[in-house]
Amino acid sequence: IALAQVPGANQSHFGKIDLDYDHGRAIYEIEIFYNNSKYEFDIDASTGEIIGTEVNHYNRNY
């Protein structure tokens, strides 16, 4: 589900994948690092619904 939201990314781009509970609901917290960006997704473990996203873009020139 998360990979489908990041065109070009594949399983080698996964960071952490955690299962957490928020207000009694099981949530997968998933990170994907791809193309100088970090994508974070919160996905309902029961329904597969994406309930939160965040994207941070990084510049490689420090």
N, C-alpha and C positions, 0 to 999 in steps of 0.2 A: 504494500500500500504506500509506504513512504518512498520507495524507489520510483514508483510511478509518478511522483510529484517532482522528481529531479531528473529531467531528460539527460541521458548520457551517463549517469551514475550507475554503478553496479555494486555487487555485494562487497567488493574489496574496499569500497568507500565508506562502509559503516564505521562509526565510532562506537559509543556505548549504546547498549540496548538493555533497558531496565524495565522491570515490571513493578509498578508502584500502585498504591491505593489512594484515591482522592475522594473523600466524602462517600466511602463505601463502594466505590466503583474502581475496578481494575483498569489501569492505564499503562500502556507501553510508552516509555519515553525513549525516543530514537534520535541518534545523531548521525548525520551523513556529512562527510567532508569531501567536497568536490569543487574543482575549478576556482580555487581561492575563496571558497565560501563554506560556512558551517550552517547546515540546515538542521533545525530541531523540530520534531513532531511529537505531539501527544495524541495517541490513538486509543480509543476505547477498545479494550481487549475482548469484549463480548460482541460488539457490533462491527468493529473495523472502521468506525467513523473517526475522521480526523477532527479532534476537538481543540487543537491548538497548533500553531506553527510560528517559527521565528527563523529569520535568515540574517546572518552576519557576513558581510563581505570584507575580505582582507586584501590589503595591498602588499605585494611581495617586496616592494622597494622600501626598506626601512631607512 
